[in-house]
Amino acid sequence: MPEQQHFTTLPPWSHEAVEEMYHLPFNDLLHRAHSVHRMHFDPNRVQLSTLLNIKTGGCPEDCAYCPQSVHYNTGVEAGALLEAAQVERAALEARTHGATRFCMGAAWRQLRDRDLEKIITLVGAVKALGMETCLTLGMLTSEQARQLKEAGLDYYNHNIDSSREFYESIVSTRQYDDRLQTLANVREAGIKVCCGGIVGMGESVRDRIGFLATLANLPEPPESVPINTLVRAAGTPLENADKLDPFDLVRTIAVARILMPSSMVRLSAGRNDMSDELQALCFHAGANSIFYGDKLLTTDNPRFDQDRELLGRLGVTAASEAVQPESA
């Protein structure tokens, strides 16, 4: 067994320490990550989450990976904010299929005060169904975060995307520190933080390591860490990006698990192009949540029945809270 100090090292994590971890022999890294996972979670339980696009397209940001940006010709049309009844129906369907967490995303640069009351109504509608709530609406002020906390919001998602150094090559309309400020506003309001990023955008291994170290070295690590694999959307600058080596995805998840042992690590976008075997490796490496349903914002995702069949083959069950230590 690995020595106990491997699991109890505390942040701040140096870039060198994370790099050494990332480059461990694959079997050693997986063993270490899975051992940490078992210390904090039941390894055979996965949380099912559903993500609904409540406002599609028309985003003024120029994120190079995003088909909802007005800067790119992707065929995604701008739509209006969904009504509460539409969101409630979608959440009820997700709950019927076994999802316990319902995330709502809007293609906005930032939440506008004029839309805040509508968003609060949506949070209330989903909470009334007994589901965990998450929003991703772009930047938030501290006052907006406070009001969302009062409305009962559980999580707010705001990804840092990649390392600080690589970020400026994929986004020019927002600064890295803008993202960190929103995370600080969310944390100060008492809302749980959901923050991760995207791999496979052409970033270097060093960028991937920097991204993971940044998350782990936040004043409090995110309670939820989505790891997305780039979906190469036609019309975006990254539509011809090279495919990520699958083992690099597994390494990223494994390192995230070791660095943030108590966080939910979410295997997010890109699963539609992953083999069952790759997903199983990701679960072994420490991923314990998936987005469930045939769409992730504007991109395809495995169907409900596909995920149920895979989880059944693996002996993995769904749980509202996957936190269940195997032993004290």
Secondary structure, DSSP 8 states (H G I E B T S, - for coil): ---THHHH--S---HHHHHHHHTS-HHHHHHHHHHHHHHHS-TTEEEEEEEEEEE-S-B----TT-TTBTTS-SS--------HHHHHHHHHHHHHTT--EEEEEE--SB--HHHHHHHHHHHHHHHTTT-EEEEE-SB--HHHHHHHHHTT--EEE---BS-HHHHTTT-SSS-HHHHHHHHHHHHHHT-EEE--EEE-SS--HHHHHHHHHHHHTSSS--SEEEEEE----TTSTTTT-----HHHHHHHHHHHHHHSTTSEEEE-TTGGGS-HHHHHHHHHHT--EEE-SSEETTEE---HHHHHHHHHHHT-EE-S-----S--
